[in-house]
């Protein structure tokens, strides 16, 4: 469907507003702070509200507020409105730029194909209800279906269609850039878990560990095969720009690309990558975390220039295992860690990502004093760390968007106090 004149006008008006915001000097200052943070220099704690879940945006910018009609245009309109909304309502330390990304379309890699496996996830009717993974690996021989080789190729026709449409839509108001992968989030055990089911996976760790290792090896080899093909296709983009690193901050760094970069051929070692085994709770021992997670993940992460580790799994008792990853630069600590212990274990060796429990702004009633007290406690315990705060996994603010605004104000005030 072709965008109407009305659709184009809406997009271009919003794009001009984003360009105006991007031109403010403060964004250069914030970029420089991210560079210093990722260099492990001491800066004030950097704050990021990671509002990515569709359910939270349904409360902040309802669909009926969108003015374009075409699906493609509505997607672009929402992206622009989100940038403007964040700047106007919770101006944290994110950097607003004047770039619209046209992603190079890659087909057949291990992330997009599902490695030949099927996920059967059942969800309850209740909003936000927990999902259930019905096993699609039911017998031991089923792991032979996990693909270790992939036929990776670039869909240049689709890429060019998207690029031309974006250029026509924005008409020079923002820069449209074709970009290939510049960051990889790779999973091994978490991928196996969604095929095997959570309960069955935990039982297998004890009853058939050798079989699990066979499955994890196949997944790891499949990822490596895809990564090597993507690198050879020469479609990677520089990994040191305005890219969120998943469960943490941003990729800005002066330590990528590598010193031997030729200016044209971006390699895996010029990028960031992340791994996590979110399903491994504190009940999984450090030894098992090493055996069934880190020993596979480090083989992936060490192909890259810099790496980051962790998401929902508590890592305060497992840092001696995580430290085995040679190029580790960032560690993401879940809301369920012992902050004081985690702080001591991380020290100044890595960026410490503190993640407050998002329930603080999702409870039935909003308690700003409690939010301030919890943040202050965390800042006190992490005084000696290279710190960022990432508020994420937000599903609702009970239709009170001011909660995010007030939380951000509190966090930014405390960040200055603990600079």
N, C-alpha and C positions, 0 to 999 in steps of 0.2 A: 504494500500500500504506500502511495506517495504522500509525503507530508503536505498539508494544505498551507496556504499563505498564512492563515491564522496560527497554525502550529509553529511555523518557522518564526513568526514574530514573537510568540511566547518564549521560545527557546533562546532567541537572540537577545531579548530583553534581560532574561535571567543570566545569560552568559556575560553580558556587559557588566552586570552587578558583581558576578564572581571575579571578572577581570579587575574590577575596581578594588575589590577586597585583596586580591592577590598582589596588587601593586603597592600595598602598604608596607613600609619598612620593617614593621614588627615581624613579618614572616621570614625575612632574611635573618633577623636576630634569633628567631626560634630555630631555624635550620642550623645555624652555627652552634646553638646549644646542644642539639641532637648529635652533631658531629663530635663535639667535645665529650658528651656522655658516652658515645660508642667508642671513643678513644680511651675511656676510663679516666677522664679528667673529672675533677670535682666540680659539679655545677649544682644549682639548686635542684631539688626533686622536680622532674618534669611530669606534667599531668596530662592524661589522655582519657577522654570519655569515649569508649568504643561502642557506639550505638549502631549496631549493624543488624540486629534482629528485626525481621519484618513486623513482628507484633508490636514493638515499641514505636516504630514509625507510623503504624496505624493510629496510634494515639497522638503523635506529634504532628504529622502531616497526613490527615485522612485522604483516601483516594478521591473523595468528592471535591477536594480542593484543587486537583489537577485540572488544567485547562486545555491540554492537548487531547486529540482523539485517537491518533494512531498509536499502537502498542510500542513501537520503537521510539516514538517521540515521548511517550509517557515515561518510558524508562529513563531517557535523557533528562526530562523535566524533573523527575524525582531526584536524580543524582544532583542536579544543580540546586534544587530547593533544599536538599539535605545540607549541602555545603553552606548555603546562606543561613539556614536555620542554626547550624552549629555555631557559626561565627556570631550571630546575633544573640543567641540564647545561652550558650556555654562556650565562650572563647577560651579553650584550653591551649595546650602547646602544639596542636597540629599546625602544619604548614599548608596554607591555601595557595595553590599555583594556578597558572592559566593554561593548563594542558588538559585536553580531552584524549583519553587513551583509546586507540583502536587496536584491540588485541589481535595479534597474528593467530589465525585459527590452526591449531595443531590437532591432528586426528591420530588415534591409535595408540597413544601412550598409556602407561600403566595407571595413570590417575584418572583418565577419562573413560577407559574401557571397563574398569572394574576387574581387570586381570582375568577376564573370562568367567567371573563368578557373579552370582545374583544375590542381592540383599533383599530379604523379606522382613520388613519392619512393620509391626502392627501398632497402631496408635488408638488410644481411647477417644471417645467423643468429647470428653472434658477438655477444655482449653488448657494448654500447658501440661496435660497429663503425660506421664512417663511412657516412652515407647518400649516395645518388646521385640527383640530380634529372634525370629523363628529360624532355627538352624537350616542352612542350605548345604552345609557340609555335615552329612549324617553318618557316613561310614568312612573308614580310614582311607580307602582308595579314592575318595572324592577330592583329596588335595592334589591329585594328578591333573585336575582340571585347572589349577592355578597356573596361568600362563607365565613362563619365564622369558619368552621372546615376544617382541612386539613389532609390528610393522608401522613405524611412525612416519607420517608424511604431513606436509603443509598444504592446507586448502587455500591456495593463493586466490582463487576465484572468489570464494566467500570473503576472504580478507579484503580484497579490493572493492567488492560491493559495499561492505561495511564502511570502508574508508571514504569512498566517494559519497555515500549517503551522509556521513558525518560532516564532511567538508561542505556539502551543499546546505546542510541544516544550520551549521554554525556560521558559515560565510565570513570567516576571518575574525569573529568576535573572540574566539579562543583558539589556541593552536591544537590542531589534530595531529597526533603522532602515532605511527604504527610501532607497537612494542611487542616483543616476544617475552617469554618468561624471564623475570628478573629476580624471582624468589621462589623457593620450593618448600612446601610443607609436606613431608613424607611420613607415612605411617606404616608400621609393620604389624605389631601385635594388635593394635586397634583395628586394622583392616581384617586380620584373621578373626577377631572377636565378632564382628558384625556378620560374618558368614557362619560361625560356629555357634553363636549364642553365648551370653555371658556366663550363665551357670555351668554350661557344658565346658566352656573354656577353663574355668577355675578348676573343675574336676580333672580335666585333662592334664593340667600342670603337674598334678600328683600322680595320676594313673598312667599316663602315656607321654611323658616328657619328650622322649625321642621322636615320637610322631609329630609333636608340636614343632620341634626343631626342624624337621623336614619341611613343614608348611612355611615356617618363617624364612627358611633358606630360599624357598621358591619365590616368596614375595620379595625378598631382598634382591635376588638375582633379576627378577622382573623389573624392579625399579632401576637397577643399575643399567640394564639393557636399554630402557627408555631414555634415561639421562644421557647415556653415551650417544644415542642416535640424535637426540635433540641438539646436543653440542655439535655434532658433525654437520648438522643441517645449517649451522651458523645463523640461528634465529634468536639467540639469547640477547637480552638487552642489559645494559649496565645495572648493577645491583646496588648502587650507592645513592639512590634518589628518594623521591617522596613515596615510599612504599611501606605500608603497614607490615610489620613482621609477625602477624598473627596475634598470638596472645601476649602482646607486648607493644613496644613503641615503634619507631620508624628506622628505616635503613640508612639514613644519612650517615656517611662516613668518608673520611679522607684516606682510609686504609684499603679501599677497593676502588678500582680494579688493582690487580697486582702490578708491581713495578715493571714486569716484562710485557705488559699489555701493549699490543701493537696499534691500538687505536681503532681497529676494525673488527677483529674477531673476538667477541666476548666468550669467555670460557666459564665452565662451572666454578672454577677457582676464583672468578671475579664476582661471585654472587654470595648472598646469604642463603642459608637453609635452616629449617626447623624440624625437629622431631619431638614427639611426646608419646607416652603410653598412658593415656588418660584413664584407662580402665584399671590400672594398677593402683589400688588404694594403699593407705599406710599399712594395711594388713599383709601386703606382699613384701617379703623381706628384701633388704638391699641386695642380698645374694641372688635372689630370684629375679629381681629387677635387672640386675646385671646380666644374668644368664639368658633371660627371655626377652630382653628389650635392648639394653645399651650395646651389647656386643654386636647386634645387627644394625642398630641405628648409627653407630659410629662409623661403620663401613660406608654408609651413605653420606653422613655429614662431613666426613673428612675429605670428600671429593670437592668440597666447596671452600671458599675463602674464609668465611666466618660463619659460625653457627650459633643457634639459640635453642634452648631445650626447656620443655615443660609446658604444662597447661593446667588441667584440673587436678592432676595427681600431686599429692603432697610430697615434697622432696627434702624436707628439713633433715631427715635421717639418712638420706641417700646421696648427699653431695659427694662423698668420697667415691661413689660409683660414677656419678655424672662427670666428675673431673677427669675421667679417663678419655673424654672426647677432647682431642688435642687442640682443635681450633675453636673451642667454646668461648663465646664472648658474653652471652646473656643467659640468665636463668629466670624463668617465670614461676613465681611462687603462688600457689593456689590460696584461696581464702581459708583453707583448712590446715595451714602449716602453723607450727609454733614459731611466731615471728622472731622472737629473740634467738632461738636456736638456729633458725634459718639464716638470720643476719650474721651470726658468728661463723657459720659454715661457709657462707659465700664470701664474706670479707670484702676486700677491694679488688678481688681477682676478676669479677664479672659484674655486669650490670644486674642489679637486683630489681626485678619487676614485682612490686607489691600489688596484689589484687584484692581490694576490699570485697567483702561479701555484698553482692548486689541487692540482697534482701533489705539492706539499710534504706534503700529508696523505693522498695516495692511493697513494704508492709502496709497494712490497712491504714495506718496513720503515719504521717511524716514527722520525724523527730530530729531536727537539725542539730540540736545539742548532742544527741547520741552520735550522729555522724561525725561531728567535730571531735568528740572525745575518742572515738575509735581511730580516726585518722591521726590525732595527736599521739595516741599510744603507739601507733605504728611508726610515726616519724621519730619518736623518742628511741625506739628500739633499733632503728636503722640509721642512726646518726652517722655511723662509720662506713656506710655503704655508698656505692654509686647508684643512686635510686631514681626509679620512675614509678608512677602510680597509674595503673590501668584499670579503670572501672568498666567491666564488661559483663556479658551474659545478662543484660537488662531486658526483661520481657514485658514489664509494665511499670508505670508510675502512677497507677490508679487514676488515670486521666487528670493528673496534676503535674503538667510539664514543668512547673516552677521548681519542682523538687530537683531536677537535673541542674537548673540554673543555680539554685542555692548550694547544691553539693559542690559544683564547680567553683563557686565563689569561696567556699570554705577551704577547699583543697588548694586553690591558688594562693589564698592568704597564708595558710600554714606552710606552703612551699617556700614563700618568701621568708617566713620566720625561721625556717630551718635551712636556709641557704648556706 
